[in-house]
Amino acid sequence: MMQPTPSDREDSAPLLEASTQLELTEVEVLPAQSTRTKIRKPRNLPRTEPPLFTTKSMEMIASGAPVISATQAFLKPPDWSEYGQERLYFQKHFGKGRYIEFYVLNKQKHQAESISTQAEREILEQYGVMAARLHAVFATYASLQSEPWKEPFHLLGTDLIKTLKVHNSNKFTKSQKLKAVADLAWVVGTLGAVIHWFEGDMDLCVRERSLLWIVSVQEYTQPNVDGESEELHEVVIRVQPGLWTHSFLNREGAQQRKALYQYGLIPKEVFDIDPHRRKMATSMALYLIQNSRSRPNGVYTVESLLESVLPSSDIEKALSDRRYGWKLKESVDNALLTLKDNLKIDIDFDDETYPLWLRPVWSLPDEIADLPTKERNQQLLGAKWLPDSYISKHWFPAKLTFRLPVQIQECLDELETRRTEKTSRASAVASTTRNKSNSKVKGTTAKALLPAAELDGKTVKAARQAKGWTQAQLATTIGKSVSWVKLVESDRRRAVDEDQSLLRQVLGIQ
């Protein structure tokens, strides 16, 4: 069979793309009205988080096993299995008795009627690459919180339209795009999990079915010119991270060896990839970035990579249908090129398992890549045609290594160093405080041993301002997050006794 030349577009495999990822086609698109009232900016919106990547090109993202496997649950809806009549689950094993089971939880009181009345399979059909992207956005905002299981965050629909590239076309009105964002948020908010996990002597099981993201949507509408229909002019999405974050995204718990604090970095370029035209590249980018800390060597076989982002039915079809197999290879080759050009990921093809005749044309030397297909095959393979079963015998076992851009690893190292320094600084200050307290206790009366009055937020704020410090400076000094300081100063969080002693020491509060 003659080897075709990969096309410029990844979607040269329409059969593949149609069966692997779903676009937001579920949202009914109505023709644009010819006459509308002027859209006014909605008032009294809740405070929302700023858009991602406004001041930096990379953001922190939660990268624990629940995040990675949830991405796969969204990307591989055909791989969900039935455990009862129309009851579905997706299971991901991590070895050593550790596994996570995912379920569709669409009967929650806070969910919209349009979601709660649908069957699980209907919900599952709306999973796909767009749901995986919004899940990654949620995981990014959650990583910025000191205690995400306690702190909801609010996102603006118009910001998410740009980040996610929802209906990336002028054919759709703003109202239609906001409706798509709202529907997508409801869909992502149906994914629940049961986690069975052991890490050393830590039992991190979340045994009850709980939502990964508890999502609520506020829609702000404005009557249309006909006085009957309404148009969306803003959407606010409230997200409360689930209980899994207490075990896998717990900064203080990790310091006490009671939980994990697993995070990575995601570059802006991941969201710059067009999810409609580059679905394969989008799926690979999300998975590779989230899994980079779990697989630091970056080595994958083609088969293990595809099994992580594609339904098993596509892989089986590639093995049984030679033409479909080549279309899959062509789609993967173009996706790899997108990762290389857009994300600046270095891709090394293993010399032993990934011979030149099997590699993408774009990776070959120019003098070989420019040859006609038959002549190139003859020169590299010794034959004009690819060997039988080359997909299963040669391509699937071939190894390739992904190396993230240097700046990502440098930023991760810097974050780790900064976190270590904060922990050491906080421990040193706490130790000094305890030593001073112990020296004062000697010879004091029992009356003097009574605990000091509890600090309130007003006192902490006044003492900080008296020193001329910003909230960020105080947070850095005591090894806490800025959001923690804000919550304490607004009396929305009580500082534990050790933290109160630390605040008294650094702020000079008697």
MARNU-990662 format. One record per residue (C-alpha): residue in one letter; x, y, z; residue number from 1; chain. Coordinates in Angstrom, 1 decimal, m for minus. Layout:
BEGIN
[A [X Y Z] NUM A]
...
! end
This chain:
BEGIN
[M [0.0 0.0 0.0] 1 A]
[M [1.4 3.4 m1.0] 2 A]
[Q [2.2 5.7 1.9] 3 A]
[P [0.3 9.0 1.5] 4 A]
[T [1.9 12.3 2.5] 5 A]
[P [0.4 13.8 5.7] 6 A]
[S [m1.8 16.7 5.0] 7 A]
[D [m1.5 20.1 6.6] 8 A]
[R [m4.6 19.6 8.7] 9 A]
[E [m5.0 17.1 11.5] 10 A]
[D [m8.6 16.5 10.6] 11 A]
[S [m7.6 14.6 7.4] 12 A]
[A [m9.1 11.6 9.3] 13 A]
[P [m12.8 12.6 9.5] 14 A]
[L [m13.9 9.1 10.5] 15 A]
[L [m11.4 9.1 13.4] 16 A]
[E [m12.3 12.5 14.6] 17 A]
[A [m16.1 12.0 14.4] 18 A]
[S [m15.8 8.9 16.6] 19 A]
[T [m13.4 10.2 19.2] 20 A]
[Q [m14.3 13.7 20.3] 21 A]
[L [m17.6 15.6 20.5] 22 A]
[E [m18.0 19.2 19.7] 23 A]
[L [m20.6 21.3 21.4] 24 A]
[T [m23.2 20.4 18.9] 25 A]
[E [m25.7 19.7 21.6] 26 A]
[V [m26.5 23.3 22.0] 27 A]
[E [m29.3 24.3 19.7] 28 A]
[V [m28.2 27.2 17.5] 29 A]
[L [m30.9 29.6 16.6] 30 A]
[P [m30.6 32.1 13.8] 31 A]
[A [m29.4 35.5 14.9] 32 A]
[Q [m32.2 38.0 15.4] 33 A]
[S [m32.1 40.9 13.1] 34 A]
[T [m33.2 43.4 15.7] 35 A]
[R [m32.1 43.5 19.4] 36 A]
[T [m32.1 45.8 22.3] 37 A]
[K [m28.7 47.2 23.2] 38 A]
[I [m26.9 44.8 25.5] 39 A]
[R [m26.2 46.4 28.8] 40 A]
[K [m23.4 45.4 31.1] 41 A]
[P [m25.0 43.3 34.0] 42 A]
[R [m24.9 44.9 37.4] 43 A]
[N [m24.3 43.4 40.9] 44 A]
[L [m22.3 40.4 39.6] 45 A]
[P [m20.4 38.4 42.2] 46 A]
[R [m16.7 38.9 42.5] 47 A]
[T [m15.1 36.7 39.8] 48 A]
[E [m11.5 35.4 39.3] 49 A]
[P [m9.4 37.2 36.7] 50 A]
[P [m8.9 35.4 33.4] 51 A]
[L [m6.0 33.0 33.1] 52 A]
[F [m2.7 34.1 31.6] 53 A]
[T [m3.4 37.8 32.0] 54 A]
[T [0.0 38.5 33.6] 55 A]
[K [2.0 35.4 32.9] 56 A]
[S [2.4 32.7 30.2] 57 A]
[M [2.1 29.8 32.6] 58 A]
[E [m0.3 28.9 35.5] 59 A]
[M [m0.2 26.3 38.2] 60 A]
[I [m2.5 23.4 37.7] 61 A]
[A [m3.5 20.5 40.0] 62 A]
[S [m1.9 17.4 38.6] 63 A]
[G [m2.8 14.6 41.0] 64 A]
[A [m4.3 11.2 39.9] 65 A]
[P [m7.9 12.5 40.2] 66 A]
[V [m7.2 15.3 37.7] 67 A]
[I [m5.3 13.1 35.2] 68 A]
[S [m7.8 10.2 35.2] 69 A]
[A [m10.8 12.6 35.0] 70 A]
[T [m9.3 14.1 31.9] 71 A]
[Q [m9.3 10.5 30.4] 72 A]
[A [m12.8 10.0 31.6] 73 A]
[F [m13.9 13.0 29.6] 74 A]
[L [m11.8 12.1 26.5] 75 A]
[K [m12.9 8.5 26.3] 76 A]
[P [m16.7 8.3 26.8] 77 A]
[P [m17.0 5.1 24.6] 78 A]
[D [m14.8 3.3 27.2] 79 A]
[W [m17.3 3.8 30.0] 80 A]
[S [m18.9 0.5 31.1] 81 A]
[E [m22.3 m0.5 32.4] 82 A]
[Y [m22.7 m1.8 36.0] 83 A]
[G [m26.5 m1.8 35.9] 84 A]
[Q [m29.3 m0.9 33.5] 85 A]
[E [m28.2 2.5 32.1] 86 A]
[R [m25.8 3.0 35.0] 87 A]
[L [m22.3 3.7 33.8] 88 A]
[Y [m18.8 3.9 35.3] 89 A]
[F [m15.2 4.5 34.2] 90 A]
[Q [m12.3 2.9 36.1] 91 A]
[K [m8.6 3.8 36.0] 92 A]
[H [m6.0 1.6 37.8] 93 A]
[F [m2.7 3.0 39.0] 94 A]
[G [m1.2 m0.2 40.5] 95 A]
[K [m0.5 m1.3 44.1] 96 A]
[G [m4.2 m1.5 44.8] 97 A]
[R [m4.9 2.1 43.8] 98 A]
[Y [m7.7 3.0 41.5] 99 A]
[I [m10.3 5.6 40.8] 100 A]
[E [m13.9 5.0 39.7] 101 A]
[F [m15.9 7.7 37.9] 102 A]
[Y [m19.6 8.0 37.7] 103 A]
[V [m22.2 10.3 36.2] 104 A]
[L [m23.9 12.1 39.1] 105 A]
[N [m26.7 14.1 37.6] 106 A]
[K [m29.4 13.8 40.3] 107 A]
[Q [m28.1 16.5 42.6] 108 A]
[K [m30.4 19.2 44.0] 109 A]
[H [m28.2 22.1 42.8] 110 A]
[Q [m28.1 20.9 39.2] 111 A]
[A [m30.3 22.4 36.4] 112 A]
[E [m33.4 20.5 35.5] 113 A]
[S [m32.1 20.1 31.9] 114 A]
[I [m29.2 18.0 33.4] 115 A]
[S [m30.9 16.2 36.2] 116 A]
[T [m33.7 14.8 33.9] 117 A]
[Q [m31.3 13.4 31.3] 118 A]
[A [m30.2 9.8 31.4] 119 A]
[E [m26.5 9.1 32.1] 120 A]
[R [m25.8 8.0 28.6] 121 A]
[E [m27.2 11.3 27.3] 122 A]
[I [m24.8 13.2 29.6] 123 A]
[L [m21.9 11.0 28.6] 124 A]
[E [m22.5 11.9 24.9] 125 A]
[Q [m21.7 15.5 25.9] 126 A]
[Y [m18.3 14.6 27.3] 127 A]
[G [m15.3 15.1 25.1] 128 A]
[V [m12.4 17.5 24.5] 129 A]
[M [m14.3 20.7 25.4] 130 A]
[A [m15.3 19.2 28.8] 131 A]
[A [m11.7 18.1 29.3] 132 A]
[R [m10.5 21.7 28.6] 133 A]
[L [m13.0 23.2 31.1] 134 A]
[H [m11.9 20.5 33.7] 135 A]
[A [m8.3 21.7 33.2] 136 A]
[V [m9.4 25.3 33.8] 137 A]
[F [m11.1 24.3 37.0] 138 A]
[A [m8.0 22.4 38.1] 139 A]
[T [m5.9 25.5 37.4] 140 A]
[Y [m8.0 27.9 39.6] 141 A]
[A [m8.3 25.2 42.4] 142 A]
[S [m4.4 25.1 42.6] 143 A]
[L [m4.4 28.8 43.4] 144 A]
[Q [m6.4 28.3 46.6] 145 A]
[S [m4.8 27.5 50.0] 146 A]
[E [m7.7 25.2 51.0] 147 A]
[P [m9.7 24.5 47.8] 148 A]
[W [m12.2 22.1 49.5] 149 A]
[K [m13.4 25.1 51.5] 150 A]
[E [m13.1 28.0 49.0] 151 A]
[P [m15.4 28.2 46.0] 152 A]
[F [m14.4 30.4 43.1] 153 A]
[H [m16.5 32.3 40.5] 154 A]
[L [m15.7 32.5 36.8] 155 A]
[L [m17.1 34.9 34.2] 156 A]
[G [m18.7 33.3 31.1] 157 A]
[T [m17.3 35.9 28.7] 158 A]
[D [m13.8 35.1 30.0] 159 A]
[L [m14.3 31.3 29.5] 160 A]
[I [m15.5 31.9 25.9] 161 A]
[K [m12.1 33.3 25.0] 162 A]
[T [m10.1 30.7 27.1] 163 A]
[L [m11.9 27.7 25.8] 164 A]
[K [m12.5 29.0 22.3] 165 A]
[V [m16.2 28.0 22.5] 166 A]
[H [m17.8 28.2 19.1] 167 A]
[N [m14.8 29.9 17.7] 168 A]
[S [m16.7 31.5 14.9] 169 A]
[N [m18.5 34.8 14.1] 170 A]
[K [m21.5 32.7 13.0] 171 A]
[F [m22.6 32.5 16.7] 172 A]
[T [m23.9 35.3 18.8] 173 A]
[K [m22.5 36.1 22.2] 174 A]
[S [m25.7 34.8 23.8] 175 A]
[Q [m25.3 31.5 22.0] 176 A]
[K [m21.7 31.2 23.1] 177 A]
[L [m22.7 32.0 26.7] 178 A]
[K [m25.4 29.3 26.5] 179 A]
[A [m22.8 26.8 25.3] 180 A]
[V [m20.5 27.7 28.2] 181 A]
[A [m23.3 27.3 30.8] 182 A]
[D [m24.3 24.0 29.3] 183 A]
[L [m20.7 22.8 29.3] 184 A]
[A [m20.2 23.8 32.9] 185 A]
[W [m23.3 21.8 33.9] 186 A]
[V [m21.9 18.8 32.1] 187 A]
[V [m18.5 19.0 33.7] 188 A]
[G [m20.3 19.3 37.1] 189 A]
[T [m21.8 15.8 36.7] 190 A]
[L [m18.5 13.9 37.0] 191 A]
[G [m18.2 12.1 40.3] 192 A]
[A [m15.5 9.8 41.7] 193 A]
[V [m14.8 7.1 44.3] 194 A]
[I [m11.0 7.2 45.1] 195 A]
[H [m9.1 4.2 46.5] 196 A]
[W [m5.5 5.4 47.1] 197 A]
[F [m2.6 4.6 49.4] 198 A]
[E [0.6 6.6 49.5] 199 A]
[G [3.2 5.2 51.9] 200 A]
[D [1.4 5.0 55.2] 201 A]
[M [m1.3 7.5 54.1] 202 A]
[D [m4.8 6.3 53.4] 203 A]
[L [m6.2 8.9 51.0] 204 A]
[C [m9.4 7.1 50.1] 205 A]
[V [m12.5 9.1 49.3] 206 A]
[R [m14.8 6.1 49.5] 207 A]
[E [m18.1 7.9 48.9] 208 A]
[R [m19.2 9.1 45.5] 209 A]
[S [m18.6 12.8 45.5] 210 A]
[L [m18.5 15.3 42.7] 211 A]
[L [m15.1 16.4 41.4] 212 A]
[W [m16.5 19.9 40.9] 213 A]
[I [m19.8 21.2 42.5] 214 A]
[V [m21.0 23.6 39.8] 215 A]
[S [m23.7 26.2 39.9] 216 A]
[V [m24.5 28.6 37.1] 217 A]
[Q [m26.1 32.1 37.3] 218 A]
[E [m27.5 33.3 34.0] 219 A]
[Y [m28.1 37.0 33.5] 220 A]
[T [m30.7 37.7 30.7] 221 A]
[Q [m32.2 40.6 29.0] 222 A]
[P [m35.6 40.7 27.2] 223 A]
[N [m35.4 40.8 23.4] 224 A]
[V [m37.1 43.4 21.3] 225 A]
[D [m40.2 41.1 21.0] 226 A]
[G [m40.7 41.3 24.8] 227 A]
[E [m41.0 37.5 25.1] 228 A]
[S [m37.7 35.8 24.3] 229 A]
[E [m34.6 36.5 26.3] 230 A]
[E [m30.9 36.7 25.5] 231 A]
[L [m28.1 35.8 27.8] 232 A]
[H [m25.7 38.7 28.3] 233 A]
[E [m23.6 37.2 31.1] 234 A]
[V [m23.0 33.9 32.9] 235 A]
[V [m21.3 33.4 36.3] 236 A]
[I [m20.1 29.9 37.1] 237 A]
[R [m19.6 29.1 40.8] 238 A]
[V [m17.2 26.1 41.3] 239 A]
[Q [m16.6 24.4 44.7] 240 A]
[P [m13.7 21.9 44.4] 241 A]
[G [m14.7 18.4 45.7] 242 A]
[L [m13.4 16.6 48.8] 243 A]
[W [m10.6 14.9 46.7] 244 A]
[T [m8.6 18.2 47.0] 245 A]
[H [m8.3 17.7 50.7] 246 A]
[S [m6.2 14.5 50.0] 247 A]
[F [m4.5 15.6 46.7] 248 A]
[L [m4.2 19.4 46.8] 249 A]
[N [m3.5 20.1 50.4] 250 A]
[R [m0.4 22.3 51.0] 251 A]
[E [m0.5 22.2 54.8] 252 A]
[G [m1.5 18.5 54.9] 253 A]
[A [1.4 17.6 52.7] 254 A]
[Q [3.8 19.3 55.2] 255 A]
[Q [2.3 17.2 58.0] 256 A]
[R [2.6 14.0 55.9] 257 A]
[K [m1.2 13.6 56.0] 258 A]
[A [m2.0 14.4 52.4] 259 A]
[L [m0.5 15.2 49.0] 260 A]
[Y [0.1 18.5 47.3] 261 A]
[Q [0.5 17.7 43.6] 262 A]
[Y [0.7 20.4 41.1] 263 A]
[G [2.3 21.3 37.8] 264 A]
[L [2.4 24.1 35.3] 265 A]
[I [0.3 24.6 32.2] 266 A]
[P [1.3 27.0 29.5] 267 A]
[K [m1.0 29.3 27.7] 268 A]
[E [m0.3 27.6 24.4] 269 A]
[V [m2.2 24.6 25.5] 270 A]
[F [m5.4 26.6 25.3] 271 A]
[D [m4.3 28.4 22.1] 272 A]
[I [m4.7 25.1 20.2] 273 A]
[D [m7.9 25.1 18.3] 274 A]
[P [m10.0 22.3 19.9] 275 A]
[H [m12.3 22.0 16.9] 276 A]
[R [m9.7 21.5 14.2] 277 A]
[R [m6.9 20.0 16.4] 278 A]
[K [m8.7 17.7 18.7] 279 A]
[M [m6.0 15.0 18.8] 280 A]
[A [m3.3 17.6 19.6] 281 A]
[T [m5.6 19.2 22.3] 282 A]
[S [m6.1 15.8 23.9] 283 A]
[M [m2.5 14.9 23.9] 284 A]
[A [m1.4 18.4 25.2] 285 A]
[L [m3.8 18.2 28.2] 286 A]
[Y [m2.7 14.7 29.1] 287 A]
[L [1.0 15.1 28.6] 288 A]
[I [1.1 18.4 30.7] 289 A]
[Q [m1.0 16.9 33.5] 290 A]
[N [1.0 13.7 33.6] 291 A]
[S [4.5 15.2 33.3] 292 A]
[R [5.3 15.0 37.0] 293 A]
[S [4.0 11.4 37.2] 294 A]
[R [6.2 10.4 34.3] 295 A]
[P [9.3 12.7 34.5] 296 A]
[N [11.3 10.8 31.9] 297 A]
[G [8.6 11.6 29.3] 298 A]
[V [8.9 8.2 27.6] 299 A]
[Y [5.8 6.7 26.0] 300 A]
[T [5.1 4.0 23.4] 301 A]
[V [2.7 5.1 20.7] 302 A]
[E [0.2 2.6 22.0] 303 A]
[S [0.4 3.8 25.6] 304 A]
[L [0.0 7.4 24.5] 305 A]
[L [m3.0 6.6 22.3] 306 A]
[E [m4.6 4.4 25.0] 307 A]
[S [m4.5 7.5 27.3] 308 A]
[V [m6.5 9.8 25.0] 309 A]
[L [m8.4 7.7 22.6] 310 A]
[P [m11.3 5.2 23.0] 311 A]
[S [m10.2 1.5 22.8] 312 A]
[S [m12.5 1.0 19.8] 313 A]
[D [m10.4 3.4 17.7] 314 A]
[I [m7.3 1.5 18.5] 315 A]
[E [m8.9 m1.9 17.7] 316 A]
[K [m10.2 m0.5 14.4] 317 A]
[A [m6.8 0.7 13.5] 318 A]
[L [m5.5 m2.9 14.0] 319 A]
[S [m8.2 m4.5 11.9] 320 A]
[D [m8.6 m1.9 9.1] 321 A]
[R [m5.4 m1.0 7.3] 322 A]
[R [m6.8 2.2 5.8] 323 A]
[Y [m8.2 3.4 9.1] 324 A]
[G [m4.9 2.6 10.7] 325 A]
[W [m3.0 4.8 8.3] 326 A]
[K [m5.5 7.6 8.9] 327 A]
[L [m4.9 7.3 12.6] 328 A]
[K [m1.1 7.4 12.1] 329 A]
[E [m1.5 10.5 9.9] 330 A]
[S [m3.6 12.2 12.5] 331 A]
[V [m1.1 11.4 15.2] 332 A]
[D [1.8 12.6 13.1] 333 A]
[N [0.1 16.0 12.6] 334 A]
[A [m0.8 16.2 16.3] 335 A]
[L [2.8 15.7 17.2] 336 A]
[L [3.8 18.5 14.8] 337 A]
[T [1.3 20.8 16.6] 338 A]
[L [2.8 20.0 20.0] 339 A]
[K [6.3 20.6 18.6] 340 A]
[D [5.4 23.9 16.9] 341 A]
[N [2.8 25.4 19.2] 342 A]
[L [4.0 24.1 22.6] 343 A]
[K [7.7 23.9 21.8] 344 A]
[I [7.8 20.4 23.1] 345 A]
[D [10.9 18.4 22.1] 346 A]
[I [10.0 15.0 20.6] 347 A]
[D [12.7 12.4 20.3] 348 A]
[F [12.1 9.3 18.3] 349 A]
[D [13.8 6.2 19.6] 350 A]
[D [16.5 5.0 17.1] 351 A]
[E [15.9 1.4 17.8] 352 A]
[T [12.2 1.1 17.9] 353 A]
[Y [11.2 4.1 15.7] 354 A]
[P [13.0 3.7 12.4] 355 A]
[L [13.1 6.5 9.9] 356 A]
[W [10.6 4.8 7.5] 357 A]
[L [8.0 4.9 10.3] 358 A]
[R [8.5 8.5 11.5] 359 A]
[P [6.5 11.5 10.4] 360 A]
[V [7.7 13.1 7.1] 361 A]
[W [8.2 16.4 8.9] 362 A]
[S [10.8 14.8 11.2] 363 A]
[L [12.9 13.5 8.3] 364 A]
[P [16.0 15.2 6.8] 365 A]
[D [14.9 17.5 3.9] 366 A]
[E [16.7 15.4 1.3] 367 A]
[I [14.6 12.4 2.2] 368 A]
[A [11.3 14.2 3.0] 369 A]
[D [11.3 15.9 m0.4] 370 A]
[L [11.4 12.6 m2.3] 371 A]
[P [8.2 11.2 m3.8] 372 A]
[T [6.5 8.7 m1.5] 373 A]
[K [7.4 5.5 m3.4] 374 A]
[E [11.0 6.6 m3.8] 375 A]
[R [11.2 7.6 m0.1] 376 A]
[N [9.8 4.2 0.9] 377 A]
[Q [12.2 2.4 m1.4] 378 A]
[Q [15.2 4.3 0.0] 379 A]
[L [14.3 3.9 3.7] 380 A]
[L [12.5 0.6 3.7] 381 A]
[G [13.9 m1.2 0.7] 382 A]
[A [10.4 m1.6 m0.7] 383 A]
[K [7.7 0.6 m2.1] 384 A]
[W [5.0 m0.7 0.3] 385 A]
[L [4.7 m0.7 4.0] 386 A]
[P [5.0 m4.2 5.6] 387 A]
[D [2.0 m6.2 6.7] 388 A]
[S [0.8 m5.5 10.3] 389 A]
[Y [3.1 m2.6 10.6] 390 A]
[I [0.7 m0.9 12.9] 391 A]
[S [0.8 m3.6 15.6] 392 A]
[K [4.3 m4.9 15.0] 393 A]
[H [6.2 m1.7 14.5] 394 A]
[W [4.2 1.5 15.1] 395 A]
[F [2.4 0.8 18.4] 396 A]
[P [5.6 m0.5 20.2] 397 A]
[A [7.7 2.4 18.9] 398 A]
[K [9.0 4.7 21.7] 399 A]
[L [9.2 8.4 21.8] 400 A]
[T [10.2 10.9 24.4] 401 A]
[F [8.5 14.2 25.2] 402 A]
[R [10.5 17.0 26.8] 403 A]
[L [8.6 20.0 28.0] 404 A]
[P [10.0 23.5 27.4] 405 A]
[V [12.9 24.3 29.7] 406 A]
[Q [11.1 27.3 31.2] 407 A]
[I [8.4 25.0 32.6] 408 A]
[Q [10.8 22.8 34.4] 409 A]
[E [12.7 25.9 35.6] 410 A]
[C [9.5 27.4 37.0] 411 A]
[L [8.6 24.2 38.7] 412 A]
[D [12.0 24.0 40.3] 413 A]
[E [11.6 27.7 41.4] 414 A]
[L [8.2 27.0 42.9] 415 A]
[E [9.5 24.0 44.8] 416 A]
[T [12.5 26.0 46.1] 417 A]
[R [10.2 28.9 47.2] 418 A]
[R [7.9 26.5 48.9] 419 A]
[T [10.8 24.8 50.8] 420 A]
[E [12.1 28.2 51.9] 421 A]
[K [8.7 29.3 53.1] 422 A]
[T [8.3 26.1 55.1] 423 A]
[S [11.8 26.5 56.6] 424 A]
[R [11.2 30.2 57.4] 425 A]
[A [7.9 29.5 59.0] 426 A]
[S [9.4 26.6 61.1] 427 A]
[A [12.3 28.8 62.2] 428 A]
[V [10.0 31.7 63.3] 429 A]
[A [7.7 29.2 65.1] 430 A]
[S [10.7 27.7 66.8] 431 A]
[T [11.9 31.1 67.9] 432 A]
[T [8.5 31.9 69.2] 433 A]
[R [8.3 28.7 71.2] 434 A]
[N [11.8 29.3 72.7] 435 A]
[K [10.9 32.8 73.8] 436 A]
[S [7.6 31.6 75.2] 437 A]
[N [9.3 28.9 77.1] 438 A]
[S [11.9 31.3 78.6] 439 A]
[K [9.2 33.6 79.7] 440 A]
[V [7.2 30.8 81.3] 441 A]
[K [10.0 29.9 83.7] 442 A]
[G [9.2 31.6 87.0] 443 A]
[T [5.9 32.9 86.0] 444 A]
[T [2.7 32.4 88.0] 445 A]
[A [m0.2 30.2 87.0] 446 A]
[K [m2.1 33.4 86.1] 447 A]
[A [0.5 34.4 83.6] 448 A]
[L [0.1 31.1 81.8] 449 A]
[L [m3.5 31.8 80.7] 450 A]
[P [m3.8 31.9 76.9] 451 A]
[A [m3.7 35.2 75.1] 452 A]
[A [m7.0 36.6 73.7] 453 A]
[E [m7.8 35.3 70.2] 454 A]
[L [m6.7 37.5 67.4] 455 A]
[D [m9.4 39.0 65.3] 456 A]
[G [m9.0 40.1 61.7] 457 A]
[K [m9.1 43.8 62.5] 458 A]
[T [m6.1 43.5 64.8] 459 A]
[V [m4.1 41.5 62.3] 460 A]
[K [m4.8 44.0 59.6] 461 A]
[A [m4.0 47.1 61.7] 462 A]
[A [m0.7 45.5 62.8] 463 A]
[R [0.2 44.7 59.3] 464 A]
[Q [m0.5 48.1 58.0] 465 A]
[A [1.4 49.6 60.9] 466 A]
[K [4.5 47.8 59.6] 467 A]
[G [3.8 49.1 56.1] 468 A]
[W [3.4 45.5 54.8] 469 A]
[T [1.2 44.3 52.0] 470 A]
[Q [m0.8 41.2 52.4] 471 A]
[A [1.6 39.5 50.0] 472 A]
[Q [4.6 40.5 52.2] 473 A]
[L [2.9 39.1 55.3] 474 A]
[A [2.0 35.9 53.5] 475 A]
[T [5.6 35.4 52.4] 476 A]
[T [7.0 36.0 55.8] 477 A]
[I [4.8 33.4 57.6] 478 A]
[G [4.7 30.9 54.7] 479 A]
[K [1.0 31.3 53.9] 480 A]
[S [m0.9 32.2 50.8] 481 A]
[V [m2.3 35.7 50.1] 482 A]
[S [m5.9 34.3 50.1] 483 A]
[W [m5.2 32.9 53.6] 484 A]
[V [m4.2 36.3 54.9] 485 A]
[K [m7.3 37.9 53.2] 486 A]
[L [m9.6 35.4 54.9] 487 A]
[V [m8.1 35.9 58.3] 488 A]
[E [m8.2 39.7 58.1] 489 A]
[S [m11.9 39.6 57.0] 490 A]
[D [m12.7 37.2 59.9] 491 A]
[R [m13.8 34.5 57.5] 492 A]
[R [m11.2 32.1 58.8] 493 A]
[R [m9.9 31.5 62.3] 494 A]
[A [m6.1 31.1 62.6] 495 A]
[V [m5.2 28.0 64.7] 496 A]
[D [m3.2 28.6 67.9] 497 A]
[E [0.2 28.0 66.2] 498 A]
[D [m0.6 30.5 63.5] 499 A]
[Q [m1.8 33.1 66.0] 500 A]
[S [1.5 32.8 67.9] 501 A]
[L [3.3 33.2 64.6] 502 A]
[L [1.2 36.3 63.7] 503 A]
[R [1.9 37.8 67.1] 504 A]
[Q [5.6 37.3 66.7] 505 A]
[V [6.1 38.7 63.2] 506 A]
[L [3.6 41.6 63.7] 507 A]
[G [4.7 42.5 67.2] 508 A]
[I [1.2 42.0 68.7] 509 A]
[Q [1.2 41.8 72.5] 510 A]
! end
